[in-house]
Amino acid sequence: MNIEQASKLDYTQAIIVNGDTKAPTEFKVCPERLTQLKSLVREDSIPPWGEGVDGAAVLGMSYLFEFIPQKFPVVDILVWVRNQLDPSLTLSAVETGLIQLARLYV
């Protein structure tokens, strides 16, 4: 996807609370890509290896949001995404879905 195509995406406002500072932060999320992510998430997915959030999942987040503040806790974003899709999902399933989303756009 080039810059011109990315600029044509529609974004809506989302408020995500920073777990460290308890401050609500405004994000702009692409509802079309959130719907696309929902089709990629499977509860029976194998969780990524290692501790923390996988770098490819963070890349997937960058395709959902117009901008992600540099020092914002990624886990808080992951929880917000999960709650938008289905609060009963595991974070690992959402993380794996985000990795799949990133693969679609890389």
Buried (B, 14 or more C-beta within 10 A) or exposed (E): EEEEEEEEBEBEEBEBBBEEEEEEBEBBBBBEBBEBBBEBBEEEBEEBEEEEBBEBBBBBBBBBBEEBEEEBBBEBBBBBBBEBBEEEBEBBBBBBBBBBBBEEEE
